[in-house]
Amino acid sequence: ETPNVADSDRRSAARKPFVARMFFHDNNQLYEGICRDISIGGMQVLVADYPGNVGDEISLNVHPENSEQHFVASGKIVRMLDKGQGFSFRFTVIETDAIKAIQKYISAE
């Protein structure tokens, strides 16, 4: 079943599966998640029992399997996944080099 997501919260950019470890924290605890897919606009993060909410502003340290392309991105949670399995995240602040690395990754066959 597809959740009801507002058009403004949908990612319009191409996306691709992407395995990366991510570290982020609320002020009390460090969480580690896995990126399920990524686009230049955002990503979906799998993380068990993250206590976030739609609208929360967070920063992620993203460490892809290719460690040369790690980056930090800030953004907003736009959707919580069912059963506390993670969230969808839209970038609001991301470095130009990270955007170029994501574009290169998505366009690679």
N, C-alpha and C positions, 0 to 999 in steps of 0.2 A: 504494500500500500504506500503510495506516494504522499508524504505529508503536504499540508497546505502551506506553501511558501510564497510570500508576496513577490511579484515580479522584480521589485527593487532589490530583493535579497538574493535573487538567483544570479549565478555567475554566468555571464554571457561569453566569456573567453573560453577557448579550447582548454581542456584539461587532460591529464594523463596520470595513470597510477605512478606513485612516487613513494619509495620507502625511505624514511628518514626518522631518526630519533629526535625528539623535541623535548626541551626542558622549559618549564614555566612554573611559576609559583604564585600563589596568593600570598599574603603576608605571613602565613603560618606554616605552609608546607610546600615542598618541591614535588612536582608531578612530572612524570615522563610519559610521553605519548608517541604514537606512530602516525605519520602522515599517510592517509589513504589515497588521496589524489591532490593534484596541485594545478593551479592556473596562475596567470599573472595577477589575477584579482583576489585570490585567496586559496584556501585549502580545507580539507576535511581532516580532522584529527581524531584518532581513536585513542581513548584514555578512559580507564575504568573509574567510575564514581567521582568524576571531577565536579566540584560543587558550584560550577559557574552557572550563569543565567544569560539568556538572550539580552544583548545590549551591553554586556560587560566588556570593558576595554582591557586587553591583555597584551603582553609582549612574549614572543617565543624565540628561543635560540634553536635554530634548525640545523641539524647535522646529517646531511645525506650520506649515503654509503660512500660517495666520493667526497672525502673530507675537505678537498680543496674548495668546494662550493658551499660551505656553511654560511649562514647569514642570520641576522636578527630581523624580525618583522613585528610591527605592532599593528593591532587592528581590533575589530569588534566581533564578538560572537553573534552570529545571525540566526543560528538554529541549533538546538540541542538534539542529539540523536536519541532514538528510542532506547529505553532500558538503561540509561546512564552510560552508554557506550562511547560518548565523545560529543563533538560539536563541529559545526561549520563555522569558518572564520574568514572574515573579509579584511584584507590588508588596508590599513590607512597610512602607514609609514613603512616604506621598504626601500632599501638602497638601489640605485640604478644598476649596480653590478649584479645584485640578486635578481632583478627583473630580467636582465640579459641572460643570466644563467638559466632561469626558468624557461624563457623563450627558446633557448638553444635545446634544452632538454625536451620540451614539448614537441618541437619540430623534428627532432631526431627520430629516425625509423627504428 
